[in-house]
Structures are given as structure tokens and as C-alpha cells.
Amino acid sequence: MKLQVTQENLSKALSSVARVATSRGTLPVLANVLIKTADNRLSISATNLDIAITHHIGSKISEEGGVTIPARLTQDFVSSLPSGVIDLFLEETKLHITTEKYESTINGTVADEFPVMPAIADGKTWEVNSQLLKNALQQTLIAASSDEARPVLTGIYIHTHNQKLYIAATDSYRLAEKMLTTQKTDVELLVPAVAMQELLRLIGDTDTNILVTHDEQQVQFKLNDTELVTRLIDGKYPDYRKLIPKAFEFQATLSKHDFVNITKVSSLFARESAGSVTINLNKDDGVMSIRSVASQLGENTASATAEITADGSITLNSRYIIDALNCVQGQTVVFGFNGKLEPCVISDPNNKDYLHVIMPLKS
Amino acid sequence: MKLQVTQENLSKALSSVARVATSRGTLPVLANVLIKTADNRLSISATNLDIAITHHIGSKISEEGGVTIPARLTQDFVSSLPSGVIDLFLEETKLHITTEKYESTINGTVADEFPVMPAIADGKTWEVNSQLLKNALQQTLIAASSDEARPVLTGIYIHTHNQKLYIAATDSYRLAEKMLTTQKTDVELLVPAVAMQELLRLIGDTDTNILVTHDEQQVQFKLNDTELVTRLIDGKYPDYRKLIPKAFEFQATLSKHDFVNITKVSSLFARESAGSVTINLNKDDGVMSIRSVASQLGENTASATAEITADGSITLNSRYIIDALNCVQGQTVVFGFNGKLEPCVISDPNNKDYLHVIMPLKS
């Protein structure tokens, strides 16, 4: 292998893929990136066996070839080099990286040792705008579980319902659902949330169409010169729609900013009680107040002006309230529930595409 | 105690002092701040028994009094409140904190339980500009030791020499010395570096004179409305001046930016060898090059244009080089040494007030 690339392109490619490389597994080669020439371009790949990312860059290739080299060292090294042309030259498994002022040799291993994700054959293909998907992921990922004991809940449920594309996530304590767009292709995918975190990072500010291709086992997201492939989670996603209340006995409409502030202040006094705070709605005063008690440290009541439909109270985890409010767009939010033991819903009164459900704590 | 303060002033006072409060010690009251009225002002204090910080704020006092309350909770709480007037009212040891929308009670303990640092009586007093001191501390603190086995080296040596005020620090592997100003008052203080880190934080952007008062055991730094008192370290500081070479057989003058870059890149290949890199000076080529070898991963040579007096080489810890270069001001640096086993010096050719010495590694 002998070629020239620019420092900017190589550094960008390495930063796209290297995060997936891992030195924690049992397979040492997974801490490496695979660098190889293909179709007059250079491809850089990394995988942790669940997720694989490949980034293609333009390069001036004199000799074809490939090698795997340590991901972290190579990324740190290339990102430290001055911008300009870099010469890469492979001698057996030693990769020589040369610029005007830097001469470096990185010891690699043969490219054949690198595990390759199986190709997606005969899959369905559809497109979605990258910023639309990014936005939806930012509003739902927080609700996915990280508990591997119930693998289904560690996934993001991307599916169509009545010819609309939805993304949903739930850890059984809370649920977030976003309707993205109308879509004719029927889809039902359960994608690991960790893979979607990586996709979110890859999207960044890129505004383009993402090509999604999937079969029964895997899904690929293709974003310009970058491809992310991830395995799908096996299992039946819970029928979450029946859990979402349609109407509310108790409802408050208030400034999101006020709601965030009074929850944050109350949460300081809820550290002893695992975040438990009690929300009280007072119709006549037009006030939502949040009360928290720390038996040792003290107690707090914080209140905000709100439009209330009926007096009521419910006890929730303050962290879940703050997470939910961070996901809702718009300046005004509606908070509704039907009783102390029923799920409550936080949503934007001016945008019905998104809702966030929180299960109450017993008080 | 009954009084009014502004949220801005109380929050600033708490953020000045609360970092010193600690919940790790055996004395639970040290996790608290002492709030008490004195001379028509409110004073907020915290101490870890080595360092004490007190901040005074203006307040409208209706009833005198004092109490100690949890530092972290109070700081987090007050900083979350909206700006404006806060009412404080003490009922036994319960402090009621009230604003228009927030009502809070924080459980405290009686003020008498709070340990007070002894007063400094009959001490020497002198003044130094806060930004001058801040600058000097930023250039020297990095060289102080954190190893309690040799307490003297965990100190910053503030002293006069030939009617000039110096600050020096060394961990025996490296040494930083800064001349601040001419000064007639004779001074010899060994101040814990951790206390000077706190002082640095308190100074921030404040440009004023700091009043320094000290006796044999303690030193106080008074900065506007804030006072920091710390114990002094007992012991004789090493006679470091005799270790500093006055002339150099091998010397390189180069861009600091280049020197930082080639050291950083080389350090990536020096992780296996505890940061060990070898600097080579080549007079004829006018090049300083740095070489590092990682037996497993690979090797690197990085070079920069430099004005060289004689060919030579020395092996150093790359982290110490980067630390030193971060301390030197100016765009050009001089790097000089007299042999593989002799200390090297990094300094600014245009400013003789500061120098940084690094001991070599055996290569």
C-alpha cells in the first residue's frame, strides 16, 4: 500500500470510526482500525462486533493494500499533525506515516485478521432526513434502558404506524415517542440505543438524506461517506400505545423554563429520597408547586404560575421530569395526569408530534 | 438572625468559600459553612482546618445571629434561585430561606461548634498586586509536589532575595522560579500549594492589591471582601539556586509553538516508556528533533527548525517539557543543557524573570 491523503480527511475519518474500536474485548484486533484501498478511495473501518463504522476518503493511490493499526494511537497521532499532505507507505505490517517534519512508523497486523460484518442482502431501503432523525433521537434516546437484563428495552423502536414513521423508547419508568414523517415503506426495527448514540454523533450538523437499508438481522445507515451497520435486537417490543392516556383529569399549562427551575431546586432536597418530589396543582391560585423533604437537611417548596384544570397531586422522580422537559421543544408545556398511580404526560401544546410519559412513584 | 441579602451576593460568597468545606474528614461540621452577622455585614466561612476562607457581604440585618448549614446543598440551592432579594430567618438551628416563589428550610447546627482559625497577632504585612501574583502562581504551581512524604516540596516558597520577591516550587524532578517585583520587606514563607490553588481561584480576574499578613504559623491573604488563611509548612526549603546552571554548552532557540507540537506528537509514542523522549540538537541542519520509541506500537521522529549552538542530546519526560512550555510566556523559547545527566533549563530569551528547570532521565 502506498498513497497520499490530506491530514484533514484522514483525521476526520479516524475520528468518525475510532470511537467504536475497543480495547476491552477479548479480541485484540478490535482495538485497531482497518485501513485499506478500495475503488480508488481509502476506507477506514472499526467495529466492536455489534456496531461497525466505515468512512471513505479520497486519496492518491500508487499501490493497493490494507493493514490494521491501533485506533487510539493513530487517531491521536494524525490529529496532532499539521494540515497538509501525508504519505502512507506499508512495508509488510509496518505503516510508515510521513510528512515534511514528522516520520513515524506504526506497527500493525495483517488486514485479513479484521472481522467483517456480514453484508445486507435483499434488504428494504428507505430514506430519512439526517436532521429530522437527529432531532427525533435526541428526544427519545434518554428514555431507553441501559439494563441488559431486558434487551428489548435497550433498543430504539423505529416503526411505521398508520403510514407514519415513529421512534419510541422506554425503560418501563418513562417513555418517549416522536412521530417523524409520513412514510409508505412499512418498517419495524429494534435498533440498539448505543448504536443510535454513535449515529447521532456521526450526523452532527450534516443536513442530508440518510439511506437506511435493513434485513432481519442488521440495519445500515449511510450518511455521505460514512456507513454505520448495527445488529438488530431480537424480540417483541411492548405495545406501548395502550399505556398512553388520551385525556387528563388534572392538567397544568406553564412555562417550560419555570417548570425546569422549580424542579431543579426541589431536586436538591430530594437527594436522600432518590429524587422523589411531589407536584401539587392548585386551580384557584393558578399555581403548580413542587415539594421535597430531606429529613436530615431540610425541606423546600417551589412554585410557578400555571393554568390549572383541577386540584391534584402526584409524586415523581425529579430527574425524569428534568429529562422530559429537556426533550420537549417549545416554550410552553402541558403536564397532565389522571391520579396518583396513573402515568403522567408532558407535551408541547403547539406540537403534537412528541410526548413523554413518566410513571409515578408511590408516595 | 433575621436579614435580607441579594441572591447575587450570597451566591458569590458561597461559591468563594464552599469549595474548602469537606465531607471527607472526621468532623461533620467541616462540611458546613458558618453564616453569621458581624459589623453590619454577613460573613460566610468554611474551613478544612488547614485553609479557611471568609467572604463578607452587605446585608440588611434586623436581628444578629449565626448558624452553620450544609455547604454543598446551600450553594447549589442559592445558585439555583432567581436573582433578587432573599430573606433569611433563623429559628433555633433551622434557617428559613424565602423568596417570592421559593420557601425552604435548611437544618443547621449551632455556630459555636464551628472551628475558628487562630488570629494572626503581631504579624508582618505587605502588599502585592493580585494579577502579578496570579501570573506567578500559574507559572510555578505545576512544579510543586503532591507527595506528602516530603511536606516541604508540597509548598510554594515565597521569599525575598537581594530585595526582590520570588516564588519558587520544585518536586525534585523539575523546578520553576519567578521573580515578581522588588520588595523591601524581608519575607520567607512556605505556603501549601493547595492553598495557593484556592487563592488563584479567588483572584480570578480581580485586579487589586492583596494584603498579605503572616506570623510564624500562618499567613492571611486579603482580597477585597475575601480572606484566605492557611497554615505554613514547617521546614527548611532546599537551596535550589545552586542547582540552576548559569551557562549552557548546548542551546536551542526556537518557536514555542513548534516545540510544543513536536513534543506532543512524540509523547504519543512514549506512553509505554513513561513519557521518555530524546531531544537531539543538530547545529548544521538547524534542527531540533524529538524521537520516541514504543516497542509494541511503533516509533516517531518529529523535528522543528531551531538556532543551535552545538550538537547534543538529552532524554526527558515529555510531560514535563509540555508543562514547562505552558508556563513560559512569549513566542520564542531557549532550551539549554550541559550534558546528558545535567539539568536543562527552558526560558524566554526576552524575559529573564522566569525559568523552568527539568532533570533528565537516564537514557
Interface residues (C-beta under 8 A of the other chain):
Chain A: P70 L73 D76 F77 S80 L81 P82 K94 L95 K101 Y102 E103 S104 T105 I106 N107 N261 I262 K264 V265 L268 F269 A294 Q296 L297 G298 E299 N300 T301 A302 S303 A304
Chain B: P70 L73 D76 F77 S80 L81 P82 K94 L95 K101 Y102 E103 S104 T105 I106 N107 N261 I262 K264 V265 L268 F269 A294 Q296 L297 G298 E299 N300 T301 A302 S303 A304
